[in-house]
Amino acid sequence: MSESTNWVANQSWEPGRVARPSTAEEVAALLREAGEAGSTAKAAGSRYSLTGSAATDGVQIVLELLSGVVEVDLSKHLVRARGGTKISNLNKALHAHGMALENLGDMDQQTLAGATATGTHGSGAGFGGLATMVRSLEIALPDGSLVECSAEHEPDLFDAARVSLGALGVVTELTLEVLPSFRLHVVEEPRTLTEALVRLGDDVADTDHYELQWYPHTDRVMTKYSTRLAPDDPRDEPRPGWRRLVDKRIVEHVVLEGVNRACSMVPVITPAAKAVTAQRLSRREYTAFSHEVFVHGHRPRFIETEYAVPAPVVKDVLLELKAWTDDAGSTITHPVKVRFSAPDDLWMSPSYQRQSAWISVQQYHRMDHVDYFAAFEDIVAAHDGRPHWGKLHRLGAKSLARLYPRYEDFLAMRERVDPKRVMSNQYLRRVLGD
Ligand SMILES: Cc1cc2nc3c(=O)[nH]c(=O)nc-3n(C[C@H](O)[C@H](O)[C@H](O)COP(=O)(O)OP(=O)(O)OC[C@H]3O[C@@H](n4cnc5c(N)ncnc54)[C@H](O)[C@@H]3O)c2cc1C
């Protein structure tokens, strides 16, 4: 990945210059200098966002040297880490101390600050996204000051800066609440979509971390039930087959990449090819440490849009989407993923004060996604869907102001900390205005 593209290379840009600060003070100085020069600056994490949110023609602040765990406080269950720390490295460090994050998304290559800035989440109706685990953070503001904020100190800045869209400054360190390491007992069970939807309410309520993947062009679904185990639970033994399962998944992903390439060359074969894939889904049951279960890792490259909708409307959205994909002519390579999260109080979080279902729609990156994503966005718009900040979406300031009750407060906070719009770029001008 070059420094001027994102993970799937659907976004590219030319930074005016690239800086690699190794201290928070250097980050603050870069922002102050950019402001004084009438220029802009933008933090880049791992550039896994599919939007242009990390793009800049000003100073690209690459945080790879501002990474690593600062402190693990076992007695208070807190970890302090630098903003550029990759989630995978944080997981390793925590595991070595017998600790773990409460919940995770399905990928661990993002940075802590990039993932929280965009509201990255996993699944579990009783759990919030990564940003809800943050207990305090240090942010370099565009005027060159360094501020530590928390629920006690600068609480408004704290509520705005945990999911900040990168608009308020550069997060240099974060303190997160963590838990003693735990294992998950997982059952992956293929079902029909009809059956999965009938039992959905109970499955979501009765399972710590429930998710499903529906395979368009078919009625097949893979449901995944992950249950948190107490240390003395008899199922608390990692299965010897766990490693083999990981290896099998790598092979499956290589095969899938080949199938997707064939589909991109002859799109008309896609429904049949995907029906064969969906027929091969089989039941799996295993136990493993939480981070090994949450994170899937390898997969063919894709492009994606994802929205959080009010949890009660998730069935309607899926059935409307199925009706659209059943129409002749649509060729969709990737499953639709459905996850759940608890309401939170972070101003720009898509789960703000709403029990949410997240619906993610993906397409192999070499195939056309435009009509499919537009149809999906039409459907979720009618259900007050809020877009994931790290995934493609078409919404602008006017629609977002209606969807986010604290949108105006967020704009006021941006005006307070960044009146010169040092942190601005094309993406932020679209979603927040000038
Ligand atoms: C394969 C893949 C799997 C994914 N899986 C999930 C998932 O399971 N759940 C989910 O919710 N999302 C998922 N995502 C989305 C991903 O978590 C987000 O896009 C996240 O932002 C990526 O973090 P990053 O470090 O790459 O940030 P970047 O893409 O580099 O930056 C994202 C934004 O954060 C800002 N930023 C970066 N660092 C800082 C900082 N230090 N201070 C302030 N702002 C900063 C940037 O300026 C930019 O605006 C996935 C994406 C991909 C490509």
The ligand as an SDF file (V2000), in Angstrom:
LIG
                    3D

 53 58  0  0  0  0  0  0  0  0999 V2000
  -10.6390   -5.3420    5.8260 C   0  0  0  0  0  0  0  0  0  0  0  0
  -11.3500   -4.3600    6.7270 C   0  0  0  0  0  0  0  0  0  0  0  0
  -12.0360   -4.8420    7.8140 C   0  0  0  0  0  0  0  0  0  0  0  0
  -12.7210   -3.9450    8.6590 C   0  0  0  0  0  0  0  0  0  0  0  0
  -13.4260   -4.4570    9.6850 N   0  0  0  0  0  0  0  0  0  0  0  0
  -14.1760   -3.6160   10.4490 C   0  0  0  0  0  0  0  0  0  0  0  0
  -14.9990   -4.1040   11.5130 C   0  0  0  0  0  0  0  0  0  0  0  0
  -15.0510   -5.2940   11.8000 O   0  0  0  0  0  0  0  0  0  0  0  0
  -15.7460   -3.2110   12.2060 N   0  0  0  0  0  0  0  0  0  0  0  0
  -15.7340   -1.8730   11.9170 C   0  0  0  0  0  0  0  0  0  0  0  0
  -16.4500   -1.1080   12.5690 O   0  0  0  0  0  0  0  0  0  0  0  0
  -14.9380   -1.3810   10.9450 N   0  0  0  0  0  0  0  0  0  0  0  0
  -14.1670   -2.2150   10.2110 C   0  0  0  0  0  0  0  0  0  0  0  0
  -13.3790   -1.7020    9.2300 N   0  0  0  0  0  0  0  0  0  0  0  0
  -13.2520   -0.2460    9.1040 C   0  0  0  0  0  0  0  0  0  0  0  0
  -12.0090    0.2510    9.8470 C   0  0  0  0  0  0  0  0  0  0  0  0
  -11.9880   -0.2090   11.1820 O   0  0  0  0  0  0  0  0  0  0  0  0
  -12.0030    1.7940    9.9170 C   0  0  0  0  0  0  0  0  0  0  0  0
  -12.0730    2.2860    8.6510 O   0  0  0  0  0  0  0  0  0  0  0  0
  -10.7830    2.3970   10.6540 C   0  0  0  0  0  0  0  0  0  0  0  0
  -10.7870    3.7830   10.5330 O   0  0  0  0  0  0  0  0  0  0  0  0
   -9.4960    2.0670   10.1120 C   0  0  0  0  0  0  0  0  0  0  0  0
   -8.4760    2.5200   11.0160 O   0  0  0  0  0  0  0  0  0  0  0  0
   -7.1370    3.0620   10.3830 P   0  0  0  0  0  0  0  0  0  0  0  0
   -6.0660    3.0400   11.4100 O   0  0  0  0  0  0  0  0  0  0  0  0
   -6.8580    2.3670    9.1260 O   0  0  0  0  0  0  0  0  0  0  0  0
   -7.5480    4.5860   10.1030 O   0  0  0  0  0  0  0  0  0  0  0  0
   -7.3510    5.4490    8.7650 P   0  0  0  0  0  0  0  0  0  0  0  0
   -8.1660    4.8450    7.6900 O   0  0  0  0  0  0  0  0  0  0  0  0
   -5.9190    5.6530    8.4840 O   0  0  0  0  0  0  0  0  0  0  0  0
   -7.9890    6.8280    9.2230 O   0  0  0  0  0  0  0  0  0  0  0  0
   -9.3640    6.9070    9.4640 C   0  0  0  0  0  0  0  0  0  0  0  0
   -9.7270    8.2930   10.0120 C   0  0  0  0  0  0  0  0  0  0  0  0
   -9.1850    8.4160   11.3190 O   0  0  0  0  0  0  0  0  0  0  0  0
   -8.3680    9.5660   11.3850 C   0  0  0  0  0  0  0  0  0  0  0  0
   -7.2540    9.2820   12.2670 N   0  0  0  0  0  0  0  0  0  0  0  0
   -6.2790    8.3630   12.1180 C   0  0  0  0  0  0  0  0  0  0  0  0
   -5.4240    8.4490   13.1440 N   0  0  0  0  0  0  0  0  0  0  0  0
   -5.8780    9.4500   13.9390 C   0  0  0  0  0  0  0  0  0  0  0  0
   -5.4160   10.0330   15.1410 C   0  0  0  0  0  0  0  0  0  0  0  0
   -4.2980    9.6050   15.7430 N   0  0  0  0  0  0  0  0  0  0  0  0
   -6.1320   11.0370   15.6990 N   0  0  0  0  0  0  0  0  0  0  0  0
   -7.2480   11.5010   15.1260 C   0  0  0  0  0  0  0  0  0  0  0  0
   -7.7340   10.9920   13.9740 N   0  0  0  0  0  0  0  0  0  0  0  0
   -7.0500    9.9800   13.3900 C   0  0  0  0  0  0  0  0  0  0  0  0
   -7.8970    9.8070    9.9520 C   0  0  0  0  0  0  0  0  0  0  0  0
   -7.4980   11.1460    9.7730 O   0  0  0  0  0  0  0  0  0  0  0  0
   -9.1500    9.4490    9.2130 C   0  0  0  0  0  0  0  0  0  0  0  0
  -10.0530   10.5110    9.2520 O   0  0  0  0  0  0  0  0  0  0  0  0
  -12.6860   -2.5550    8.3800 C   0  0  0  0  0  0  0  0  0  0  0  0
  -11.9810   -2.0640    7.2790 C   0  0  0  0  0  0  0  0  0  0  0  0
  -11.3310   -2.9720    6.4470 C   0  0  0  0  0  0  0  0  0  0  0  0
  -10.6020   -2.4370    5.2570 C   0  0  0  0  0  0  0  0  0  0  0  0
  1  2  1  0
  2  3  1  0
  2 52  2  0
  3  4  2  0
  4  5  1  0
  4 50  1  0
  5  6  2  0
  6  7  1  0
  6 13  1  0
  7  8  2  0
  7  9  1  0
  9 10  1  0
 10 11  2  0
 10 12  1  0
 12 13  2  0
 13 14  1  0
 14 15  1  0
 14 50  1  0
 15 16  1  0
 16 17  1  0
 16 18  1  0
 18 19  1  0
 18 20  1  0
 20 21  1  0
 20 22  1  0
 22 23  1  0
 23 24  1  0
 24 25  2  0
 24 26  1  0
 24 27  1  0
 27 28  1  0
 28 29  2  0
 28 30  1  0
 28 31  1  0
 31 32  1  0
 32 33  1  0
 33 34  1  0
 33 48  1  0
 34 35  1  0
 35 36  1  0
 35 46  1  0
 36 37  1  0
 36 45  1  0
 37 38  2  0
 38 39  1  0
 39 40  1  0
 39 45  2  0
 40 41  1  0
 40 42  2  0
 42 43  1  0
 43 44  2  0
 44 45  1  0
 46 47  1  0
 46 48  1  0
 48 49  1  0
 50 51  2  0
 51 52  1  0
 52 53  1  0
M  END
$$$$
